[in-house]
């Protein structure tokens, strides 16, 4: 993003999801809106600091901390938009076909192996995100753990499926130890058309 960019929070019509309550969604949307607000705030502070050109030595430490916080807020904003954007009401559960299933079969040998890898990534201890990325050079997909928001994203790869496993994503519906139940609910609400639409046509996996 550029220093003159201002973001507006997006809206998502997800009321009535299976296993993820409207109360949880309302809280989660408010949290997401906070990331948007903070992204704009830190971006403006950075612009103010460097508006005169090169920083003098007394401002370097402050700039560095603001830039670090900006990365956390900005990635938090984007990841939440991807997460909300790959869910839908009246989901069908596991896909019966489509581009994503084909990519999973090519990259992992079967959709079931891909899912087992993704689900177990989501069960890892700690706060973070489970993410499927696509290598744009060959169409292959792979699963990754994103710690916090800004650590673990794969440079140059395209995010295809994002699952939030911070406790705020499910704590009103499931105990912390019941994260697997939340993951099961998440899968029942995936919008596979949206997920497939994020795939590129690179390589046969994206075809």
Secondary structure, 3 states (H helix, E strand, C coil): CCCCCCCCCCCCCCCCCCCCCHHHHHHHHHHHHHHHHHHHHHHHHHHHHHCCCCCCHHHHHHHHHHHHHHHHHHHHHHHHHHHHHCECCCCCCCCCCCHHHHHHHHHHCCHHHHHHHHHHHHCCCCCEEEEEEECCCCCCEEEEEEECCCECCCCCCEEEEEEECCHHHCCCCCCHHHHHHHHHHHHHCECHHHHHHCCCCCCHHHC
